[in-house]
């Protein structure tokens, strides 16, 4: 990451997870958060979400996805596929 590097959401998630591999990368994120209020506000929400996800019991990951939600995803996929077919 250089000083001109734009901080991405992936950079922010990696920062939260402790996955940024260099001190320079961590400093770049910290500097961007200090200089950009909008980014800092978004990061605050990400941090809250991260906290909730880390406190969620592992058993939740094994729960079945509700059929109603699956239907929404299926409809969205069909709509995207239909749009692609029209564009092609």
Residue pairs with C-beta under 8 A, 6 or more apart in sequence:
1 11
1 22
1 24
1 25
1 28
2 28
3 28
5 28
7 28
7 29
7 32
7 39
9 46
11 20
11 25
11 28
11 29
12 29
12 39
12 42
12 43
12 46
13 46
13 50
14 20
15 26
15 29
16 46
16 47
16 50
17 50
20 26
20 29
32 39
33 39
33 40
33 43
34 40
